[in-house]
Amino acid sequence: MSKVARKLLVGVAATGVCFSMLSGMAFAAEAEEDKPTANLTVGAYSQYIWRGFELSKDSVVVQPSMTVGYKGFSANLWGNLDTNQYSTTADETNNWNETDMTLSYGWEMGPVAYSVGYIYYSLDSAHDSQEFFASAALNTILKPTLTVYRDTDFYPGWYTTLGISHSFPVKDEITLDLGAQVSYLKASESSPYKNVDGSKYSNFHDGVLSVGLTVPVNKYITVAPKLSYTFALSNDAQDLMKASSKNGNDDSFVYGGVSVSMAF
């Protein structure tokens, strides 16, 4: 069995276990109003950019996602399919090159929504890694959200984001969605993220501006086109983003696509 197949089986099994646990909890509490929820999403985008790093080039990426949740707990399985890998090296021949699993719990206290969780990154062209995260969002205008990620494995360090977003009604239930985010990346000594002189990387990293639409088709299905712009926030970030880009010369990216979601 191939490495990709093994990862998919592990991911599907893990999600199946979580779904079974959540379903069991639901059947045990039929008298309660809360019920398990599920969401299936498939997105197709012009490029895969993650935290300022260019992970694909000149090809469409397809990113399916499945989430199940119950009473604040959720489990998500996400994947990336690169339809035409930019690199032809031996370790980047699989089009399906990433499978991530996220377990999280969210709750609200007054005007603040909190969440904590764990992410496992299963990668084919890089070392697997894992991290923990905590987030707080203020339920007010622009919904300012602070999220802190702590990688404890192959890319040890801290990645912190501060974002704002707002949706404007367009027609019926269609909304125009605007977002902006800045980040700070503080890598540990043992992290592969380094400054050009080899010293430890610690600086403002990437910014993201986004615009999109949320178009409900019916009670269950939603279509969401989106356009994003990612750019470096510091000279150190420019150097690191260029060094990690596919052609070694890009530190800003414009990309977009559309996703279709089914929620029930």
Secondary structure, DSSP 8 states (H G I E B T S, - for coil): --HHHHHHHHHHHHHHHHHHHHHHHHHHTTTSS---EEEEEEEEES--EETTEE---SS-EEEEEEEEEETTEEEEEEEEEESS-S--SGGG--SEEEEEEEEEEEEEETTEEEEEEEEEEEESSS--EEEEEEEEEESSTT--EEEEEEE-SSS-EEEEEEEEEEEEEEETTEEEEEEEEEEEEEE-TTSS-B-TTS-B-EEEEEEEEEEEEEEE-SSSEEEEEEEEEEEESSHHHHHHHHHHSTTS---EEEEEEEEEEEE-
